[in-house]
């Protein structure tokens, strides 16, 4: 018995370290899973209680111009707006989990079909925009850091910072309007609106990605400049390695964590920015759909669209966190 007790005491620290709940990936899953669940709950509550605060009566809009008071009341009852708020919330939550979020006030079509019909258009320009943001922002920021390393070319450094700051500061609806005026109205290179041809993708995608690309380039330049001053990079230069070798082997891998983190946040922000951009270009995505729904006081479609955008943004950030944890296990301990 004494030997057994001694053996157990000697193994207890290792046993405690091996407990499933103390494994880094287990703690990571608990934290991220809890965050996703909390975000989902907040989305449900916010979309239900905030949407009715919009000015205007959906029953009046749905009944049509010139409707009598009796017709408006009958429409309100048909839309389920006379039910107690608690009962409406229970039906709303139940509809989310059963996939039946009701019907559009304006068209009578199921909300799921209305929203999912527009999702591919928004996903198309959002995904293209994030790819182009990475392809332009990371190389531009890295090149600026290399060219201005050690205080070289101060004029280029100031011009880069000023240009990227200015473009990023311009509101995206102003930038979108300017892009339409130059490339569609003056030059006639691309269509000003619609989604009839492949070329229709160019202007809305550019309007979404230019600002985030400038922001990413600025941060990458700052991070790359810091990496270039590290001892291991100076040692690599002392070995007379080429600039290309130093950049690909030492600089870019150390930029990966920052770049991935920003990519998730940028893509989530692009989904929100699509509301304005799609309206400017008449793009038939979720942004145009939610603006139309707001005009029509179409509560079910507004709720469904906001809920879907929120879920997509939350899941995108979760995917980025998982990729970061796989690439850099040190991030597993973040938030401990």
Buried (B, 14 or more C-beta within 10 A) or exposed (E): EEEEEEEEEEEEEEEEEEEEEEEBEEBBBEBBEEBBEEBBEEBBEBBBEEBBEEEEBBBBBBBEEEBEEEBBBBBBEEBBBEEEEEEBBEBBBEBBEEEEBBBBBBEEEBBBEBBEBBBEBBBBBBEBBBBBBBEBBBBBBBBBBBEBBEEEBEEEBEEBBEEBEEBBEBEBBEBBBEBBEEBBEEEEEBBBBEBEEEEBBBBBBBBBBBBBBBBBBBBBBBBBBEBBEEEEBEEBBEEEBEEEEBBEEBBBEBBBBBBBBBBBBBBBBBBEBBBBBBBBBBBBBBBBBBBBBBEBBBBBBBBBBBBBBBBBBBBBBBEBBBBBBEEBEEBBEEEE
